[in-house]
């Protein structure tokens, strides 16, 4: 299945060919938007079995899905995605185009996922794994997926 971001200003559609697409202003981003309103590392879009997941990377001008500012969200067909001041429509297309192996990210074996999850319960420990490599701790993010509405914030401020 092909996944496209169709610019609402009428530009050329952008195909997301990788399983993980880093979006930002930096030169090494997979989807580079060279504009000052876009953060250097703005967000990441992950393709999984017929679905897109978005994760904002603490951007200054936020990521929005259908007008709602989000930290992370699932993207569905025809959703409106805003990256800073750039607006796209999410589109999925079925086709039988051959896919090259480099369009996929590295797959993990089940035992590797279990090992990473087990280590996430003790994030301050830094042990060496079986290969002698030092692992990076995995932390749970306690922040909500969606930001509170503007009017709710104003009500809290008035109290």
Backbone bond lengths (Angstrom), bond angles and torsions (degrees), N, CA, C in turn:
res aa  C-N    CA-C-N  psi(-1)  N-CA   C-N-CA  omega(-1)  CA-C   N-CA-C  phi
1 X - - - 1.449 - - 1.527 108.51 -
2 X 1.295 116.38 131.66 1.462 122.32 177.60 1.513 109.14 -87.86
3 X 1.326 115.69 140.94 1.457 122.07 178.81 1.518 107.90 -120.36
4 X 1.347 116.09 128.07 1.460 120.90 -176.56 1.522 110.47 -127.35
5 X 1.319 114.70 146.14 1.457 122.23 166.76 1.520 105.60 -107.59
6 X 1.333 115.99 113.51 1.458 121.43 -177.30 1.526 107.94 -98.82
7 X 1.347 117.66 114.41 1.464 119.84 179.89 1.532 111.19 -61.30
8 X 1.321 116.43 133.83 1.465 120.23 -179.37 1.522 112.14 -75.43
9 X 1.351 116.80 -11.95 1.465 119.12 177.27 1.522 111.99 -86.66
10 X 1.347 117.01 4.07 1.455 120.46 175.19 1.509 115.34 94.10
11 X 1.323 119.50 9.58 1.457 121.51 178.57 1.522 112.02 -74.96
12 X 1.324 115.88 -176.38 1.458 122.20 179.67 1.524 110.61 -70.37
13 X 1.347 118.41 138.60 1.466 120.92 176.57 1.529 111.12 -62.84
14 X 1.320 115.64 147.68 1.462 122.21 179.81 1.514 107.34 -109.18
15 X 1.334 117.00 118.90 1.460 120.45 179.11 1.521 109.69 -87.57
16 X 1.319 116.39 131.36 1.464 121.92 175.82 1.519 107.02 -92.14
17 X 1.335 116.57 101.13 1.456 120.13 -174.58 1.529 112.81 -93.48
18 X 1.314 117.36 -23.73 1.458 120.41 -179.02 1.518 110.82 -89.56
19 X 1.320 116.56 157.21 1.462 121.10 175.76 1.522 110.91 -69.44
20 X 1.312 117.24 -28.24 1.457 122.35 179.18 1.524 107.79 -131.47
21 X 1.329 116.67 118.61 1.464 121.78 -177.34 1.522 108.93 -117.30
22 X 1.324 116.19 117.56 1.459 122.23 176.75 1.526 108.16 -87.78
23 X 1.339 116.27 125.60 1.460 122.02 -176.91 1.523 108.82 -112.40
24 X 1.318 116.76 131.23 1.453 120.04 178.06 1.506 112.18 175.40
25 X 1.325 114.39 -170.29 1.461 122.00 -176.92 1.532 112.16 -92.46
26 X 1.332 118.01 -19.25 1.471 121.03 -178.18 1.523 111.41 -64.91
27 X 1.314 115.29 150.68 1.463 121.04 -177.36 1.521 113.28 -62.17
28 X 1.350 118.05 -31.24 1.459 119.85 -176.00 1.534 113.35 -89.47
29 X 1.327 119.15 8.72 1.463 122.06 176.63 1.528 109.84 -72.09
30 X 1.333 116.50 146.71 1.466 120.71 178.22 1.523 111.05 -67.34
31 X 1.318 116.49 -40.56 1.465 122.05 175.20 1.517 106.33 -118.21
32 X 1.334 115.52 102.18 1.458 121.15 -175.29 1.519 109.69 -96.62
33 X 1.338 115.44 123.14 1.464 121.97 175.30 1.525 105.93 -116.16
34 X 1.307 115.97 100.77 1.458 122.08 -172.92 1.528 110.28 -84.75
35 X 1.341 115.32 79.19 1.459 121.88 177.87 1.514 108.09 -146.63
36 X 1.324 117.36 143.53 1.458 121.31 -175.16 1.521 113.98 -63.39
37 X 1.327 119.13 -19.98 1.468 120.84 178.93 1.527 112.14 -77.89
38 X 1.332 117.34 -15.65 1.463 122.19 179.84 1.524 108.56 -93.68
39 X 1.332 116.77 131.43 1.466 120.98 178.60 1.521 109.95 -68.55
40 X 1.339 115.58 157.85 1.467 120.24 179.46 1.525 110.80 -56.20
41 X 1.320 117.06 -46.00 1.462 123.63 172.40 1.523 105.90 -122.06
42 X 1.316 116.76 94.86 1.465 121.48 -169.39 1.533 112.84 -86.23
43 X 1.330 116.45 -54.92 1.463 119.86 -179.06 1.521 109.22 -157.79
44 X 1.311 114.91 171.21 1.456 120.88 176.06 1.530 107.04 -128.71
45 X 1.342 115.48 140.23 1.463 121.69 178.49 1.526 106.89 -118.39
46 X 1.323 115.73 126.41 1.467 121.51 -176.65 1.520 108.95 -115.57
47 X 1.350 115.56 130.33 1.464 121.24 176.01 1.521 108.07 -95.86
48 X 1.320 115.89 125.95 1.461 121.31 174.79 1.506 108.33 -135.31
49 X 1.280 118.46 138.94 1.454 126.39 175.55 1.530 115.61 8.36
50 X 1.320 116.60 70.60 1.449 121.87 175.09 1.512 115.45 77.70
51 X 1.314 116.91 15.68 1.460 120.24 -178.40 1.521 109.35 -140.99
52 X 1.340 115.77 152.87 1.462 121.98 175.25 1.522 108.46 -114.32
53 X 1.318 115.99 137.17 1.457 121.77 175.16 1.516 108.08 -120.14
54 X 1.321 116.48 136.26 1.457 121.72 179.44 1.520 108.79 -114.04
55 X 1.317 116.61 140.35 1.462 122.39 175.42 1.519 107.27 -133.24
56 X 1.332 117.05 116.49 1.462 121.54 175.62 1.526 107.70 -73.49
57 X 1.312 117.25 140.69 1.467 121.71 -176.56 1.525 111.66 -103.33
58 X 1.323 116.56 36.90 1.462 120.56 180.00 1.511 112.37 75.88
59 X 1.318 116.58 34.30 1.462 121.42 -176.77 1.521 111.28 -66.09
60 X 1.328 115.32 153.96 1.464 121.41 179.50 1.524 111.68 -70.07
61 X 1.331 117.45 -45.85 1.461 121.54 -175.44 1.521 113.46 -100.47
62 X 1.279 118.60 14.32 1.464 127.75 170.58 1.524 115.66 63.51
63 X 1.316 112.35 166.29 1.467 123.09 171.26 1.517 105.55 -115.23
64 X 1.319 116.06 139.64 1.465 120.82 -178.71 1.525 109.39 -130.16
65 X 1.326 114.76 143.02 1.459 121.40 174.44 1.522 106.71 -121.53
66 X 1.318 115.79 119.11 1.466 122.38 -177.03 1.527 111.62 52.39
67 X 1.326 116.00 39.81 1.459 122.03 176.43 1.516 115.12 85.96
68 X 1.332 118.28 -10.09 1.462 122.36 -178.57 1.528 109.82 -95.41
69 X 1.330 116.56 124.71 1.458 121.31 177.40 1.525 109.14 -67.94
70 X 1.339 117.09 128.91 1.461 120.69 -174.96 1.528 111.39 -131.12
71 X 1.319 115.07 154.26 1.458 121.75 169.35 1.522 108.90 -92.49
72 X 1.335 114.76 -39.70 1.465 120.47 174.48 1.515 107.93 -151.52
73 X 1.341 115.12 150.31 1.460 119.45 -176.62 1.520 109.92 -163.56
74 X 1.323 115.40 156.97 1.460 121.77 169.61 1.524 107.11 -88.09
75 X 1.318 116.59 139.15 1.467 121.91 178.58 1.519 108.81 -106.19
76 X 1.309 116.21 124.81 1.458 122.43 -179.66 1.518 109.92 -107.97
77 X 1.344 117.85 162.65 1.462 119.87 177.93 1.525 111.19 -54.37
78 X 1.309 115.16 138.12 1.472 125.40 178.91 1.527 114.11 71.43
79 X 1.336 118.30 6.54 1.463 119.96 172.42 1.519 108.37 -65.81
80 X 1.330 115.02 150.50 1.463 120.83 176.30 1.526 107.12 -99.04
81 X 1.313 116.44 120.41 1.461 122.90 179.53 1.515 108.77 -108.84
82 X 1.341 116.01 126.38 1.466 120.75 176.24 1.514 108.56 -115.22
83 X 1.321 115.80 123.99 1.457 123.02 175.48 1.518 104.91 -112.69
84 X 1.344 115.55 104.61 1.471 121.81 -171.12 1.531 107.47 55.92
85 X 1.334 118.06 -117.05 1.469 121.42 -177.70 1.527 112.55 -104.44
86 X 1.338 117.10 18.78 1.456 122.01 179.72 1.528 108.07 -109.86
87 X 1.331 116.38 128.66 1.461 121.55 -172.37 1.529 110.62 -117.27
88 X 1.336 115.15 133.40 1.460 122.24 -177.15 1.530 109.91 -132.22
89 X 1.333 115.00 157.02 1.459 121.67 169.38 1.519 106.49 -109.66
90 X 1.330 116.75 133.26 1.463 121.95 -179.75 1.523 108.08 -82.58
91 X 1.324 115.58 131.54 1.460 120.25 -178.03 1.525 109.86 -136.22
92 X 1.331 115.97 136.61 1.458 122.44 175.11 1.521 107.98 -113.48
93 X 1.328 117.04 137.09 1.462 121.07 178.47 1.519 108.97 -132.38
94 X 1.313 115.37 135.84 1.468 120.32 174.29 1.522 107.87 -88.36
95 X 1.310 115.78 134.68 1.456 120.87 171.39 1.521 107.70 -160.52
96 X 1.314 115.47 167.82 1.457 121.02 -177.17 1.519 111.92 -105.23
97 X 1.329 116.93 30.32 1.455 121.90 -179.61 1.524 109.20 -63.26
98 X 1.345 118.76 132.85 1.465 119.61 176.56 1.531 110.68 -64.98
99 X 1.298 115.94 142.28 1.457 122.02 -177.69 1.523 108.56 -109.96
100 X 1.331 116.60 130.15 1.458 120.02 178.87 1.529 109.71 -83.27
101 X 1.334 117.66 152.57 1.472 120.77 -177.60 1.524 113.79 -60.83
102 X 1.338 118.94 -27.76 1.466 120.14 -177.63 1.533 112.72 -77.88
103 X 1.349 118.66 -0.30 1.448 121.35 175.91 1.527 112.21 -84.21
104 X 1.309 117.22 -2.36 1.457 121.13 -179.29 1.518 110.31 -112.92
105 X 1.315 115.66 148.75 1.457 119.89 174.45 1.517 108.28 -81.29
106 X 1.314 115.48 168.00 1.460 120.71 -178.72 1.525 110.18 -66.03
107 X 1.326 116.30 134.03 1.453 120.35 177.85 1.520 109.70 -90.23
108 X 1.333 116.12 143.66 1.458 121.80 178.34 1.519 109.43 -100.73
109 X 1.321 115.37 144.30 1.457 119.65 173.50 1.519 108.51 -77.54
110 X 1.321 116.60 156.56 1.468 121.81 -176.63 1.525 111.88 -57.16
111 X 1.323 118.07 -40.18 1.471 119.83 -178.12 1.537 111.07 -66.70
112 X 1.331 117.66 -30.64 1.464 121.14 177.24 1.533 110.73 -69.18
113 X 1.331 116.55 -40.61 1.467 120.97 177.88 1.523 109.70 -63.87
114 X 1.336 117.90 -44.97 1.466 122.01 178.99 1.523 109.87 -60.48
115 X 1.327 117.59 -43.28 1.469 121.54 -179.85 1.533 110.42 -61.56
116 X 1.338 117.58 -43.44 1.463 121.17 178.85 1.525 111.69 -65.35
117 X 1.333 116.42 -41.49 1.456 119.99 178.67 1.520 111.66 -65.17
118 X 1.319 117.17 -40.54 1.465 120.65 178.39 1.521 111.29 -62.74
119 X 1.292 116.91 -38.64 1.461 120.87 179.72 1.519 112.08 -71.35
120 X 1.331 117.59 -23.47 1.463 119.86 -178.16 1.526 112.13 -68.61
121 X 1.337 117.54 -17.03 1.458 120.35 179.19 1.521 112.48 -76.49
122 X 1.327 117.83 -15.73 1.463 121.02 177.82 1.519 109.10 -131.04
123 X 1.343 117.81 72.69 1.466 121.61 -171.06 1.516 114.72 -67.56
124 X 1.325 119.04 -18.64 1.448 118.91 -177.40 1.523 112.69 -86.70
125 X 1.329 116.94 -14.73 1.455 119.65 177.27 1.517 108.85 -81.35
126 X 1.294 116.77 141.02 1.449 120.87 178.12 1.516 107.84 -126.47
127 X 1.346 116.07 88.81 1.443 120.53 -178.20 1.510 109.07 -95.40
128 X 1.321 115.15 164.58 1.453 120.02 173.44 1.518 107.61 -91.83
129 X 1.353 116.89 141.89 1.454 117.94 177.89 1.519 109.63 -86.66
130 X 1.324 116.16 -173.29 1.464 121.61 -174.56 1.518 113.00 -59.73
131 X 1.323 118.08 -27.74 1.463 121.64 -178.15 1.520 112.08 -88.19
132 X 1.324 117.91 -0.50 1.449 120.39 -176.81 1.507 113.03 84.50
133 X 1.335 117.87 2.41 1.460 121.14 178.84 1.517 109.60 -82.10
134 X 1.323 116.62 141.10 1.460 120.61 176.06 1.517 108.32 -80.40
135 X 1.332 117.80 134.52 1.472 120.63 -178.49 1.518 110.10 -95.28
136 X 1.317 115.24 155.06 1.452 121.88 175.32 1.519 107.50 -94.97
137 X 1.333 118.78 135.65 1.465 119.88 -179.05 1.526 111.71 -66.49
138 X 1.322 114.92 149.17 1.451 122.13 177.36 1.521 107.13 -107.60
139 X 1.324 117.90 125.55 1.452 122.53 -177.25 1.522 110.44 -112.42
140 X 1.320 116.89 145.09 1.453 122.23 173.32 1.529 107.95 -80.59
141 X 1.328 117.31 134.78 1.456 121.55 178.61 1.531 108.42 -93.80
142 X 1.348 118.22 112.98 1.459 120.63 -176.99 1.530 113.99 -80.03
143 X 1.315 118.67 -2.80 1.460 121.14 -176.91 1.526 110.80 -73.52
144 X 1.331 117.56 148.15 1.471 119.99 178.28 1.522 110.85 -71.32
145 X 1.328 115.63 160.74 1.461 121.15 -179.47 1.523 112.35 -71.15
146 X 1.321 116.62 -33.07 1.460 122.24 -173.90 1.520 108.69 -120.14
147 X 1.313 116.39 140.88 1.454 121.21 176.87 1.519 109.52 -74.93
148 X 1.332 118.59 149.44 1.466 119.72 175.95 1.522 110.03 -65.24
149 X 1.317 115.39 153.55 1.463 120.26 179.44 1.522 110.12 -63.41
150 X 1.324 117.16 151.94 1.463 122.81 -178.83 1.533 111.56 -57.18
151 X 1.355 117.28 -44.21 1.459 119.84 -176.71 1.526 111.66 -67.91
152 X 1.333 118.16 -31.04 1.460 120.51 176.53 1.525 110.45 -66.46
153 X 1.329 116.62 -38.74 1.467 119.79 177.83 1.516 110.80 -65.34
154 X 1.333 117.13 -40.12 1.454 120.90 179.65 1.526 111.19 -64.99
155 X 1.345 117.81 -39.16 1.464 121.44 178.50 1.520 110.68 -62.55
156 X 1.347 116.32 -42.47 1.462 120.09 179.24 1.521 111.21 -64.78
157 X 1.312 116.59 -37.06 1.456 121.38 -179.01 1.534 111.51 -67.96
158 X 1.342 116.53 -33.87 1.468 121.05 -178.39 1.529 113.03 -72.90
159 X 1.331 117.71 -21.29 1.468 120.76 -177.21 1.509 112.48 -73.37
